[in-house]
Amino acid sequence: MTIYVGNLSFQATEEDLREVFAEYGKVSRVSLPTDRETGRKRGFAFVEMEEDAQEDKAISELDGAEWLGREIRVNKAKPREEGGGGRRSGGYAPRE
């Protein structure tokens, strides 16, 4: 399972996220996406922990918490839907 963390402060770093989530268990991965064009952080992150029970506890305790001046949203990440992402490759045809 992957945790989605939204409404993040743009000052938040991967290390900050590791530190916060480490209180609930071992963090295996943190991803803090940036905008391709500007390089700015996008205001959300993904966190993976080693055990689902640790992730569940982190979600229940951190969702709605104030962190770095913002009320963060923490929940289970939804899988990416195929065909999303805004990229258009050969064969694209507008819907009629």
Secondary structure, DSSP 8 states (H G I E B T S, - for coil): --EEEES--TT--HHHHHHHHGGGS-EEEEE--B-TTT--B-SEEEEEES-HHHHHHHHHHHTT-EETTEE-EEEE-----TT-SS---TT-----
